Amino acid sequence: MSALHPFRKRSQRDEARQDWIDERLREARTVMSDVAHHSDHLLRMACKVLIKHGETPEECEDARILLVILEAKAPGRDNCRSSDGEDRQ
């Protein structure tokens, strides 16, 4: 994200972009608040958003820890499918 310069007025585009980012953060926090009812894939995306854009260091660290747990839960998940999309046995 580019830093806003103090001498530059905020444009309508800047405000729309910030609104969009704020909405994504709200969605990520909603997903994280109800872990039991969301897929691991959605949780991973929410964690990555909060790690990068979280408001506090604690929020970022909590998201990072959950992401580590999710990755440990499914080790080698990328290697479980063959190139033709069928599950390996």
NORKARA-V784750 format. One record per pair of residues at least 4 apart in sequence whose ideal C-beta (glycine too) atoms are under 8 Angstrom apart, sorted by the first residue. I is the first residue (numbers start at 1). J is the second residue. Records with the same first field share a line. If there is no record, write none. Layout:
BEGIN
I=J ; J
END
This chain:
BEGIN
1=21
4=8 ; 10 ; 14
10=14 ; 15
11=15
12=16
13=17
14=18
15=19
16=20
17=21
18=22
19=23
20=24
21=25 ; 53
22=26
23=27
24=28 ; 49 ; 53
25=29 ; 49 ; 50 ; 53 ; 54 ; 55
26=30
27=31 ; 46
28=32 ; 45 ; 46 ; 47 ; 49 ; 50
29=33 ; 46 ; 50
30=34
31=35 ; 38 ; 42 ; 43 ; 45 ; 46
32=43 ; 46 ; 47 ; 50 ; 63 ; 66
34=38
35=43 ; 66
38=42 ; 43 ; 46
39=43
40=44 ; 70 ; 73 ; 74
41=45
42=46
43=47 ; 66 ; 70
44=48 ; 67 ; 70
45=49
46=50 ; 63
47=51 ; 63 ; 64 ; 66 ; 67 ; 70
48=52 ; 63 ; 67
49=53
50=54 ; 59 ; 60 ; 62 ; 63
51=60 ; 63 ; 64 ; 67
52=60
54=59 ; 60 ; 63
55=59
56=60
57=61
58=62
59=63
60=64
61=65
62=66
63=67
64=68
65=69
66=70
67=71
68=72
69=73
70=74
71=75
76=80
79=88
80=87 ; 88
81=85 ; 86 ; 87 ; 88
82=86 ; 87 ; 88
END
